[in-house]
Amino acid sequence: MRIFVTAGNTQVPIDRVRCITNIFTGRTGATIALEAYRRGHHVTLATSHPETVAQLQAEQTRWRCRPYRTFEELATLMAEEISAGKPDAVVQCAAVSDYHAAGIFAPAPGNRFDPIYLCWHGAPTLMVDCSAGKVKSDEPELWLRLVRAPKLVDKIRSAWNFAGMLVKFKLEVGVNESELQTVAEQSRLQSDADVMVANTLEGAADWALLGNAQGYKKVPRAELAGALLDVLESEAPRG
């Protein structure tokens, strides 16, 4: 099979030297990609942490690693690989930013936000645009405006016309196993994914749920890559 795996975290620039990102390192996606390669599949890995696959840095006959840093770079890379690369399976493991930075502002003189009562002092409430190549650090406080980013996993079917096997990942915080399974299945249906991998932040190092509408099973973290590849190999691609 031709398998395309995304891994790692995306950066969203605030200015030319600062960004918003998340804590994820791409090791799960790297482990899945390496297991797929070990089993003889043709693998393309898009990752923000190419050091996780240093043992295969040189391009092999069945192996390609495509580094990225930002949300936009990953989006462009995914569009290219899915539309032109025609993979049989896509494993969307990357922790993609949910929001874009849409401006950074400081309260105008005479305006102050009260964090206790959640209200502004000063009328009318005015903000000063502080956007710059490097935002100055002399303001007492700054306000960052965030707007929702498009869900790249939802574009895989609709915008990029992918018809193969799609694996989606979902992370939740503070839910029990039953609640996690409910959320996972709703998320799978939203993106028209074939297989779901879901875990909690609290249990991420130990286990994950793997499955779909036919049922979910709890898989030890050390066995996740192999279990997922078993599923992909047992299912015929759509396309």
C-alpha positions as CSV (number, residue, x, y, z in Angstrom):
1,M,0.0,0.0,0.0
2,R,0.9,3.6,-0.4
3,I,0.5,5.2,3.1
4,F,0.6,8.9,3.9
5,V,1.1,9.8,7.5
6,T,1.1,13.2,9.1
7,A,2.8,13.8,12.5
8,G,3.9,16.5,14.8
9,N,2.6,20.0,15.7
10,T,1.9,23.0,13.6
11,Q,3.0,26.6,14.3
12,V,0.8,29.6,13.9
13,P,2.8,32.8,13.5
14,I,2.1,35.8,15.8
15,D,4.8,37.9,14.2
16,R,8.1,37.0,12.4
17,V,9.7,35.6,15.6
18,R,6.8,34.3,17.7
19,C,4.2,31.6,17.2
20,I,1.5,29.6,18.9
21,T,2.0,25.8,18.9
22,N,1.3,22.8,21.0
23,I,3.2,20.2,23.1
24,F,3.1,17.3,20.7
25,T,6.3,15.8,19.2
26,G,5.2,13.6,16.4
27,R,6.5,10.4,17.9
28,T,3.2,8.5,17.5
29,G,3.0,9.3,13.8
30,A,6.7,8.5,13.3
31,T,6.2,5.1,15.0
32,I,3.3,4.3,12.7
33,A,5.2,5.4,9.6
34,L,8.2,3.3,10.6
35,E,6.1,0.2,11.3
36,A,4.4,0.6,7.9
37,Y,7.8,0.9,6.2
38,R,9.0,-2.2,8.1
39,R,6.0,-4.1,6.8
40,G,7.0,-3.3,3.2
41,H,4.6,-0.5,2.4
42,H,5.5,2.7,0.5
43,V,5.4,5.5,3.1
44,T,5.4,9.3,3.0
45,L,5.7,11.0,6.4
46,A,4.9,14.7,6.8
47,T,6.3,15.8,10.1
48,S,7.4,18.8,12.1
49,H,10.0,16.7,13.9
50,P,12.1,14.8,11.3
51,E,14.6,13.9,14.0
52,T,12.1,11.2,15.1
53,V,12.9,9.2,12.0
54,A,16.6,10.0,11.8
55,Q,17.4,6.4,11.0
56,L,15.6,6.8,7.6
57,Q,16.6,10.4,6.7
58,A,18.1,9.4,3.4
59,E,15.3,8.9,0.9
60,Q,14.7,5.2,0.3
61,T,12.8,3.5,-2.5
62,R,9.7,3.2,-0.3
63,W,10.3,6.0,2.1
64,R,9.9,9.8,1.9
65,C,10.0,12.3,4.7
66,R,8.6,15.8,4.1
67,P,9.3,18.3,6.9
68,Y,7.0,21.2,7.7
69,R,6.7,23.9,10.4
70,T,3.5,26.0,10.0
71,F,-0.2,25.2,9.5
72,E,0.0,26.7,6.0
73,E,3.0,24.5,5.1
74,L,1.2,21.4,6.3
75,A,-2.0,22.3,4.4
76,T,-0.1,22.8,1.2
77,L,1.9,19.6,1.7
78,M,-1.3,17.6,2.4
79,A,-3.1,18.9,-0.7
80,E,-0.1,17.9,-2.8
81,E,0.3,14.4,-1.4
82,I,-3.3,13.5,-1.3
83,S,-4.3,15.0,-4.7
84,A,-1.2,14.0,-6.7
85,G,0.3,11.2,-4.6
86,K,-2.9,9.1,-4.7
87,P,-2.2,7.2,-1.4
88,D,-4.2,4.2,-0.5
89,A,-4.4,5.3,3.2
90,V,-4.0,8.5,5.0
91,V,-3.2,8.5,8.7
92,Q,-3.9,12.0,10.0
93,C,-2.0,12.0,13.3
94,A,-0.6,15.6,13.3
95,A,-1.8,17.9,16.1
96,V,-3.1,20.7,13.9
97,S,-3.8,24.2,15.2
98,D,-7.4,25.0,15.8
99,Y,-7.0,28.8,15.5
100,H,-5.1,31.3,13.5
101,A,-3.7,34.6,14.9
102,A,-5.6,37.5,13.5
103,G,-4.0,40.5,15.1
104,I,-2.4,41.6,18.3
105,F,-3.6,44.6,20.2
106,A,-3.1,46.7,23.3
107,P,-5.7,48.6,25.3
108,A,-5.7,52.3,24.4
109,P,-4.7,54.8,27.1
110,G,-7.5,55.1,29.6
111,N,-8.9,51.6,28.9
112,R,-8.4,48.7,31.3
113,F,-9.8,45.2,31.5
114,D,-11.0,44.0,34.9
115,P,-10.2,40.2,35.0
116,I,-12.3,39.7,38.2
117,Y,-15.5,41.2,36.9
118,L,-14.7,40.5,33.2
119,C,-15.5,44.0,32.1
120,W,-13.7,47.0,30.6
121,H,-13.1,50.3,32.4
122,G,-13.1,53.2,30.0
123,A,-15.6,54.2,27.4
124,P,-15.6,53.7,24.6
125,T,-13.4,50.6,24.7
126,L,-10.5,51.1,22.3
127,M,-7.7,48.9,21.2
128,V,-4.5,49.8,19.4
129,D,-3.2,47.5,16.7
130,C,0.3,46.4,17.7
131,S,1.0,44.1,14.7
132,A,4.6,44.3,13.5
133,G,7.5,42.1,12.3
134,K,8.4,41.8,15.9
135,V,5.8,43.0,18.4
136,K,7.3,45.4,20.9
137,S,7.6,44.1,24.5
138,D,7.0,47.5,26.3
139,E,3.2,47.2,26.5
140,P,1.8,46.4,30.0
141,E,-0.5,43.8,28.3
142,L,-1.3,42.5,24.9
143,W,-4.5,41.0,23.5
144,L,-4.2,38.3,20.8
145,R,-7.2,37.8,18.5
146,L,-7.7,34.2,17.4
147,V,-10.0,33.0,14.6
148,R,-11.0,29.4,13.8
149,A,-8.7,27.6,11.4
150,P,-10.2,25.2,8.8
151,K,-10.1,21.6,9.8
152,L,-7.6,20.0,7.5
153,V,-8.9,16.5,8.3
154,D,-12.3,17.5,7.0
155,K,-10.8,18.7,3.7
156,I,-9.3,15.2,3.0
157,R,-12.6,13.9,1.6
158,S,-14.4,17.1,0.5
159,A,-11.7,19.3,-1.0
160,W,-9.0,16.8,-1.9
161,N,-11.4,14.0,-3.1
162,F,-9.6,11.2,-1.2
163,A,-11.4,7.9,-1.6
164,G,-9.0,5.6,0.3
165,M,-8.7,4.6,3.9
166,L,-8.7,7.5,6.3
167,V,-7.5,7.3,9.9
168,K,-8.3,10.2,12.3
169,F,-6.9,10.9,15.7
170,K,-8.8,12.5,18.6
171,L,-7.5,13.7,22.0
172,E,-9.7,14.6,24.9
173,V,-9.1,15.8,28.4
174,G,-10.9,14.8,31.6
175,V,-13.3,12.2,30.1
176,N,-13.9,8.6,31.0
177,E,-13.5,5.7,28.5
178,S,-17.2,5.6,27.6
179,E,-17.4,9.3,27.0
180,L,-14.2,9.1,24.9
181,Q,-15.7,6.4,22.7
182,T,-18.8,8.5,22.1
183,V,-16.8,11.6,21.2
184,A,-14.5,9.5,19.0
185,E,-17.4,8.0,16.9
186,Q,-19.0,11.4,16.5
187,S,-15.7,12.8,15.3
188,R,-15.2,9.9,12.9
189,L,-18.5,10.5,11.3
190,Q,-17.9,14.2,11.0
191,S,-14.8,13.6,8.9
192,D,-16.0,10.5,7.1
193,A,-13.1,8.6,8.5
194,D,-12.9,4.8,8.3
195,V,-10.9,4.3,11.5
196,M,-10.5,6.3,14.7
197,V,-7.7,6.4,17.2
198,A,-8.8,8.3,20.4
199,N,-7.1,8.8,23.7
200,T,-7.0,11.1,26.7
201,L,-4.2,13.4,27.8
202,E,-4.1,11.6,31.1
203,G,-3.8,8.2,29.5
204,A,-2.0,9.0,26.3
205,A,1.3,7.3,27.4
206,D,-0.5,4.1,28.2
207,W,-3.4,3.3,25.9
208,A,-5.7,4.4,23.1
209,L,-9.1,3.4,21.7
210,L,-9.0,2.0,18.1
211,G,-12.1,1.3,16.1
212,N,-15.2,2.5,14.2
213,A,-18.9,1.9,14.2
214,Q,-18.3,-1.9,14.4
215,G,-16.7,-1.4,17.8
216,Y,-13.7,0.0,19.7
217,K,-10.9,-1.8,21.5
218,K,-8.5,-0.5,24.1
219,V,-4.9,-1.0,22.8
220,P,-1.8,-0.6,24.8
221,R,0.3,2.3,23.6
222,A,3.3,0.1,22.7
223,E,1.0,-2.0,20.4
224,L,-0.9,0.9,18.7
225,A,1.2,1.1,15.5
226,G,1.0,-2.6,14.9
227,A,-2.7,-2.8,15.7
228,L,-3.5,0.1,13.3
229,L,-1.4,-1.4,10.5
230,D,-3.3,-4.7,11.0
231,V,-6.6,-2.9,10.5
232,L,-5.3,-1.1,7.4
233,E,-3.9,-4.3,5.9
234,S,-7.2,-6.1,6.5
235,E,-9.4,-3.5,4.8
236,A,-9.5,-3.0,1.1
237,P,-9.0,0.7,0.1
238,R,-12.1,2.6,-1.2
239,G,-10.3,3.8,-4.3
